[in-house]
Amino acid sequence: MQILPSPLLVPYIKNYTVVTIEKNLDNEVFYPSGYVDLIINISGGAAATIINGKRKDTPSVELLGHLTLPTRLTVAKGTSVLIVRIYPHASALFFSDPLSEFTNYATDMYDVALGENRDLYHKIMEARELTSKISLLESHFLQQLKKNETRLKKVAVVQALSHHILTDNQSFNITALAKDSGLSERYIQKLYQANIGLSPAAFTAVVRFNKSLQMVLHTQESLTTIAYECGYYDQAHFIKEFKKFTGITPSSSRNSLIQNGSDFQQAVNIGF
């Protein structure tokens, strides 16, 4: 189930999603989405994130930063989570640390701000209706937005740069991006590390990966065609990059979907 945010938060939050696991998941591939996810365990069920082989049990409130390393999920049947999917350019409006601190990490938000996040979690758990839980989250995000409104100008710049990257079918070229935007290459690098948590080149790689992933999972196009359509040098380059993000080949990913389905991935709406 997906619910859209209120109009004031639409530029910053893509959606709220409730996912209930219908069967035990063991070491399931989790594909990098390009978003930052705030994950709230609303069932008390057991789950864990394994990033590059390092396991982290899912706490009450978790922030899953950008992923560029192979990631797996282990989740017990019956576990329900409420996921807030935040646009990559907007995360700095809601979290005080540089976003690079959250990259390739599942952060227990009690470690970031214990009192604030514990109170928020308790209120969410006391609310019976999903609409009430989301209303509490919306109030929290609007408060954070007001507190961090001085960051809006930089966030708008990052959004514009990211839009350029998303719509440009050419290979990433920071020199050209700097020229087009009138900003220095160094400033663009700093903006991305602070506000997105990835370098512009790494963000571009995630975008390209997600485009290729959609084609792998939802079309029967050959790997050569997908590589060409998504801007990889060749099929070998595509497979190497895909494995860097997931630990498996595109063919293995496609076969796994056909054999086992991927209800969890579909529920959280992979990619851009």
Salt bridges, closest charged atoms under 4 A:
ASP37 OD2 - ARG85 NH2 2.74
ASP57 OD1 - ARG55 NE 3.13
ASP168 OD2 - HIS164 NE2 3.88
ASP180 OD2 - HIS164 NE2 3.82
GLU241 OE1 - LYS244 NZ 3.41
